[in-house]
């Protein structure tokens, strides 16, 4: 997983494997996690590929991210 900040937006990239769906969750305190960001759900790819998520909603505050991997079956 890699992350970068472009202006006030944050980007996260990771290598996705076939057979799995992915979701990006965020937290402002590492206790309560939310999965309500636009464009944060990714369907299983047909082959390995890099997925990229951009958080356009963050306004410069500290924010933590995690990627949830679930079986597509």
N, C-alpha and C positions, 0 to 999 in steps of 0.2 A: 504494500500500500504506500502511496506517496501522496503528499498534500502540498498545496501551494496557495498563496494569497495573491489575488489579482485585484488591485484596488481594495474595495471592501468585501469582495466576494471570495469565498474559499472554495477550492477545488480538491477533490479526493479522487484518486485513480487506483484501481486494483485489478489484478488478473482474475478473471472469472472463468470457472470451469463448466463444461457442459453438464447438464443434469441438475443444476442448482439455480434457484432464484435468489436474488439478493435485495436487501433493503438497507438504506442508510438511516440510522437513528442519530439523534443529537441530544446533548445534555448541557446545561449551564452549570451543573453542580456535581456531576458524576454519580448522582443518586437517582434522580428521576430522568428517564429516557423517553423521548418523543419520536414518533415516526411520521409526522404530519407534513413534512416538507414536500413541496411540489417537485415531481420528477425523481423521487427518491426510491422508487421500486423498479427493479430490473428483472426481466424474464430470462429464463435459462438460455444461454447462447448455444448455437449448434456446434461450435468448436471453441476452444480457448480463445479469449480475447480480453482486451483491456476495457473496462468500463470507467466512465468519467462522470462524476457528479459535481455540479456547481451549486453552492448554497448562496443564492442571490438574496436571501432574506436576512442574513446576519448583518448587523449594523456596527460591527467593530467590537462588540462585546466578546468576552472569552466564551468559547464554545468547544465542546468535545464531541467527537464523532466515533461511531462504531458501525461496522458492516455486519449484518446478520445474513447468514447463509442457510437456506432451507432446501430440502429436497423438492425437485419439481415433479416428482411422481406422486 
